[in-house]
Amino acid sequence: MSSEIDIDPCELDRALVKKGGLYKFMQLAWSHVESAEFVPAWHLEEICKHLEAVSRGECRRLVINVPPGCGKSLTVSVFWPVWEWITRPKRKWMFASFDASLSQRDALKAKGLIQSEWFQARWGYRANAKTLKRRGLTPVGIVTESQEKQNTASIYWSSGGGLRFSTSVGGKSTGWHAHIQVCDDPVKPKDVQGSSKASWTIIKAANEWWANTMASRKADPKDFSRVVIMQRLHELDLAAICIRDGYTLLSLPMELEGEPCKTPWGGDRRTTQGELLCPDRYDLASVRETAKDMGPMVAAAQLQQRPTPSGGTIIKTPWLMKRWKTLPARVRWLMSWDCAFKDLDDSDYVVGQVWAYTLAEFFLVDEVRDQLDFVSTCQALKDLKEKYPQARKILIEDKANGTAVENALRKEVPGIILCNPQGGKTARLNAVSGYFQAGNVYLPEGKPWVGDYVVEISRYPKWPHDDRVDATSQALIHVTGKPKSSLKEAMDRIRAT
């Protein structure tokens, strides 16, 4: 006869979590937070392994890049801190997102999990006190409002002395300190899909907040860790800055392309190019449909963790590989200037370009690019004109200091033409993109700034500056006529100039 052994479900769950760690805890606790069924996924297991490394103090700085809808917020901002408080009840946490309501949403989910009957029976005050003591654990609970008046969705304490503080990027944090800081989506994706200048303003503010305000909020400098989890949105977004500063990177694109990301604690387990991240949740058809709805630039960033699509955005990198060493015998010349207002560290750049062109070919000859004030801009224009006197047309965008420069130099420098740009920056670059694609645009061989030019042109609008873009499109549109003119119409116009 077989004898049945009564198994205490609470004791069993405690044993499973002790052995299986954060991932097992998430599996068991899932139904007490979410109504949807838990779908096992290796990428969630990998995220948990890396968060455990942070908990142990082995990984002090971590960036996780993962597509939207793949469980990142629940894993990092809900289950992880609750699991941590089981064995480290004094840990203090700070969480931030681009919207304070999102941070508070996850804080309330974590609080609800702690207060659930399921959790309390296993690790809280309803658990067997002797069992917890034998395991070296103290009951986990939330300090009630009667005990602490400031207990809110944004701030609450654990009974073991731990703290959870939730805020927004750029929000208040004075007076609060933490052992672990988590930034879950520092900027709203839609806010950085516009112009490069507007996007960069938002991204730069988030980067400075993380580097300055939050970096000083340490409960214990010897026990302090930081985690950023987000989709890549920009070439210089917070993830890029953190990676540059030595953070461990766990990058998990929706489809594997190139070498899978590896870290000391694991990484991307896929081996086949194109293999999906979580096919049980997002199959190939749904991934393709999502990418189509997003568009190539957004899909490259949010799904593939590449803020710039492979090969470039509007102007593809291969289109910028044509070089010239000697100009054709007969060319026409012009200058194109994009001016700025001030010469401050965060001001736009002044860009002046010299172009030579034939019936169907355009040669970038030289370039001036610097942060200049009004007087310096005028001097730079005169110097470039003296260097290239054959450039009889000088195009200046009729914005910023452009009008003032024209007024100051019209009697001294002949040939200045004020240009009133039509349409947005992106529309104007799109209008001349066909000339790059057809191989009609050449860059100078050996000039030290050409590499930077290629980066800015190919990564626009996912690049903080667009001054080269403006000067380039202004020159080509002026030469070829209307933005939508055909190549034949453009050649007829050049003949007439």
Backbone hydrogen bonds, N-H to C=O, Kabsch-Sander energy under -0.5 kcal/mol:
donor,donor_aa,acceptor,acceptor_aa,energy
6,D,4,E,-0.6
8,D,6,D,-0.6
12,L,8,D,-2.6
13,D,9,P,-2.4
14,R,10,C,-2.2
15,A,11,E,-2.1
16,L,12,L,-2.6
17,V,13,D,-2.5
18,K,14,R,-2.2
19,K,15,A,-1.9
20,G,16,L,-3.4
21,G,17,V,-2.2
24,K,20,G,-0.9
25,F,21,G,-2.2
26,M,22,L,-2.6
27,Q,23,Y,-2.1
28,L,24,K,-2.3
29,A,25,F,-2.6
30,W,26,M,-1.6
32,H,29,A,-1.8
33,V,30,W,-2.3
34,E,30,W,-3.2
45,E,41,A,-1.6
46,E,42,W,-2.3
47,I,43,H,-2.2
48,C,44,L,-2.4
49,K,45,E,-2.1
50,H,46,E,-1.9
51,L,47,I,-2.2
52,E,48,C,-2.4
53,A,49,K,-1.4
54,V,50,H,-1.5
55,S,51,L,-2.4
56,R,52,E,-2.2
57,G,54,V,-1.2
58,E,53,A,-2.0
59,C,53,A,-1.6
60,R,58,E,-0.6
62,L,226,R,-2.2
63,V,248,T,-3.1
64,I,228,V,-2.9
65,N,63,V,-0.5
65,N,250,L,-2.3
66,V,64,I,-0.6
66,V,230,M,-0.9
70,C,67,P,-0.8
75,T,71,G,-2.0
76,V,72,K,-2.9
77,S,73,S,-2.4
78,V,73,S,-0.6
78,V,74,L,-1.0
79,F,74,L,-2.7
80,W,75,T,-1.6
82,V,78,V,-1.0
83,W,79,F,-2.6
84,E,80,W,-2.5
85,W,81,P,-1.8
86,I,82,V,-0.7
86,I,83,W,-0.9
87,T,83,W,-0.7
87,T,84,E,-0.9
88,R,84,E,-2.7
91,R,88,R,-1.7
93,W,163,L,-3.0
94,M,180,I,-2.1
95,F,165,F,-2.7
96,A,182,V,-2.0
97,S,167,T,-1.0
98,F,185,D,-1.8
102,L,99,D,-1.3
103,S,99,D,-1.3
104,Q,100,A,-2.5
105,R,101,S,-2.1
106,D,102,L,-1.9
107,A,103,S,-2.0
108,L,104,Q,-2.5
109,K,105,R,-1.7
110,A,106,D,-2.4
111,K,107,A,-2.3
112,G,108,L,-2.7
113,L,109,K,-2.0
114,I,110,A,-2.1
115,Q,111,K,-2.0
116,S,112,G,-0.6
116,S,113,L,-1.0
120,Q,116,S,-2.6
121,A,117,E,-2.1
122,R,118,W,-0.6
122,R,119,F,-1.1
123,W,119,F,-3.3
124,G,119,F,-0.7
124,G,120,Q,-0.9
126,R,120,Q,-0.6
127,A,120,Q,-0.6
127,A,124,G,-1.6
129,A,127,A,-0.6
132,L,128,N,-2.2
133,K,129,A,-2.4
134,R,130,K,-2.6
135,R,131,T,-1.6
136,G,133,K,-1.3
137,L,132,L,-3.4
140,V,123,W,-3.0
141,G,139,P,-0.5
143,V,157,W,-2.3
147,Q,144,T,-0.9
148,E,144,T,-1.8
151,N,148,E,-1.6
152,T,150,Q,-0.8
152,T,155,I,-3.5
156,Y,164,R,-1.9
158,S,162,G,-2.3
159,S,141,G,-2.4
161,G,158,S,-1.9
162,G,89,P,-1.0
163,L,91,R,-1.1
164,R,156,Y,-2.7
165,F,93,W,-2.1
166,S,154,S,-3.1
167,T,95,F,-2.4
169,V,97,S,-2.4
171,G,168,S,-2.6
176,W,173,S,-2.1
178,A,217,R,-1.7
179,H,92,K,-2.4
180,I,92,K,-1.9
181,Q,225,S,-2.4
182,V,94,M,-2.9
183,C,227,V,-2.7
184,D,96,A,-2.7
184,D,182,V,-0.6
185,D,183,C,-0.8
185,D,229,I,-2.1
191,D,188,K,-1.5
192,V,188,K,-0.6
192,V,189,P,-1.4
193,Q,190,K,-1.1
199,S,195,S,-2.5
200,W,196,S,-2.3
201,T,197,K,-1.7
202,I,198,A,-1.6
203,I,199,S,-2.6
204,K,200,W,-2.9
205,A,201,T,-1.6
206,A,202,I,-1.8
207,N,203,I,-2.5
208,E,204,K,-2.5
209,W,205,A,-2.1
210,W,206,A,-2.1
211,A,207,N,-2.2
212,N,208,E,-2.4
213,T,208,E,-0.6
214,M,209,W,-2.4
216,S,212,N,-0.8
216,S,213,T,-0.7
217,R,214,M,-1.7
218,K,216,S,-1.4
219,A,178,A,-2.7
220,D,178,A,-0.5
223,D,220,D,-2.1
225,S,179,H,-2.7
226,R,60,R,-2.5
227,V,181,Q,-2.6
228,V,62,L,-2.6
229,I,183,C,-2.6
230,M,64,I,-2.3
232,R,301,A,-0.8
235,E,462,K,-1.1
237,D,234,H,-1.5
241,I,237,D,-2.1
242,C,238,L,-2.6
243,I,239,A,-2.6
244,R,240,A,-2.3
245,D,241,I,-1.5
246,G,243,I,-1.6
247,Y,242,C,-2.3
248,T,61,R,-2.4
250,L,63,V,-2.8
250,L,248,T,-0.5
251,S,249,L,-0.6
252,L,65,N,-2.9
252,L,250,L,-0.5
254,M,303,L,-2.9
256,L,275,E,-2.2
261,C,251,S,-0.5
263,T,266,G,-3.2
266,G,263,T,-1.5
268,D,261,C,-3.0
274,G,256,L,-3.3
275,E,272,T,-2.1
277,L,254,M,-1.9
281,R,278,C,-1.8
282,Y,278,C,-3.1
283,D,281,R,-0.5
287,V,283,D,-2.3
288,R,284,L,-2.6
289,E,285,A,-2.2
290,T,286,S,-2.3
291,A,287,V,-2.6
292,K,288,R,-2.1
293,D,289,E,-2.3
294,M,290,T,-2.3
295,G,291,A,-2.2
299,A,295,G,-2.6
300,A,296,P,-2.1
301,A,297,M,-1.6
302,Q,298,V,-3.1
303,L,299,A,-1.9
304,Q,299,A,-1.6
305,Q,301,A,-0.9
306,R,300,A,-3.3
312,G,309,P,-2.7
313,T,315,I,-0.7
313,T,458,S,-2.1
314,I,460,Y,-0.9
315,I,457,I,-0.5
316,K,314,I,-0.7
317,T,311,G,-5.0
319,W,316,K,-1.2
320,L,317,T,-2.1
321,M,318,P,-1.1
324,W,443,L,-1.9
331,V,329,A,-0.6
332,R,357,Y,-2.7
334,L,355,W,-2.1
335,M,393,K,-2.7
336,S,353,Q,-2.3
337,W,395,L,-2.9
338,D,351,V,-2.9
347,S,344,L,-1.5
350,V,370,D,-3.4
351,V,338,D,-2.4
351,V,349,Y,-0.5
352,G,368,V,-2.7
353,Q,336,S,-2.7
354,V,366,D,-2.4
355,W,334,L,-3.0
355,W,353,Q,-0.5
356,A,363,F,-2.7
357,Y,332,R,-2.2
358,T,361,E,-2.4
362,F,440,N,-3.2
363,F,356,A,-3.6
364,L,362,F,-0.5
364,L,442,Y,-2.6
365,V,354,V,-3.1
365,V,363,F,-0.6
366,D,354,V,-1.1
368,V,352,G,-2.9
370,D,350,V,-2.0
372,L,370,D,-0.9
377,T,373,D,-2.4
378,C,374,F,-2.2
379,Q,375,V,-2.1
380,A,376,S,-2.6
381,L,377,T,-2.2
382,K,378,C,-2.2
383,D,379,Q,-2.6
384,L,380,A,-2.2
385,K,381,L,-2.3
386,E,382,K,-2.3
387,K,383,D,-1.8
388,Y,384,L,-2.0
391,A,388,Y,-1.8
392,R,390,Q,-1.6
393,K,333,W,-0.6
394,I,392,R,-0.5
394,I,415,G,-2.7
395,L,335,M,-2.9
395,L,393,K,-0.5
396,I,417,I,-2.5
397,E,337,W,-1.9
398,D,419,C,-3.0
399,K,397,E,-2.3
402,G,399,K,-2.7
405,V,401,N,-2.7
406,E,402,G,-2.2
407,N,403,T,-2.3
408,A,404,A,-2.2
409,L,405,V,-1.8
410,R,406,E,-1.6
412,E,409,L,-0.5
413,V,409,L,-3.6
416,I,413,V,-0.6
417,I,394,I,-3.1
419,C,396,I,-2.8
420,N,418,L,-0.5
428,R,424,G,-2.2
429,L,425,K,-2.3
430,N,426,T,-2.6
431,A,427,A,-1.8
432,V,428,R,-1.0
432,V,429,L,-0.6
433,S,429,L,-0.7
433,S,430,N,-0.8
435,Y,432,V,-1.2
436,F,432,V,-0.9
437,Q,433,S,-2.5
438,A,434,G,-2.2
439,G,436,F,-1.3
440,N,435,Y,-2.7
441,V,435,Y,-0.5
442,Y,362,F,-3.1
443,L,322,K,-2.4
445,E,324,W,-2.2
447,K,444,P,-0.7
450,V,447,K,-1.4
453,Y,449,W,-2.1
454,V,450,V,-2.4
455,V,451,G,-2.0
456,E,452,D,-2.5
457,I,453,Y,-2.6
458,S,454,V,-2.4
459,R,455,V,-1.9
460,Y,456,E,-0.9
462,K,459,R,-2.9
470,D,466,D,-2.1
471,A,467,D,-2.2
472,T,468,R,-2.5
473,S,469,V,-2.6
474,Q,470,D,-2.2
475,A,471,A,-1.8
476,L,472,T,-2.4
477,I,473,S,-2.5
478,H,474,Q,-1.9
479,V,475,A,-2.0
480,T,476,L,-2.5
481,G,477,I,-1.7
485,S,482,K,-2.2
490,A,486,S,-2.5
491,M,487,L,-2.4
492,D,488,K,-2.3
493,R,489,E,-1.9
494,I,490,A,-2.2
495,R,491,M,-2.4
496,A,492,D,-1.3
497,T,493,R,-0.8
497,T,494,I,-1.0
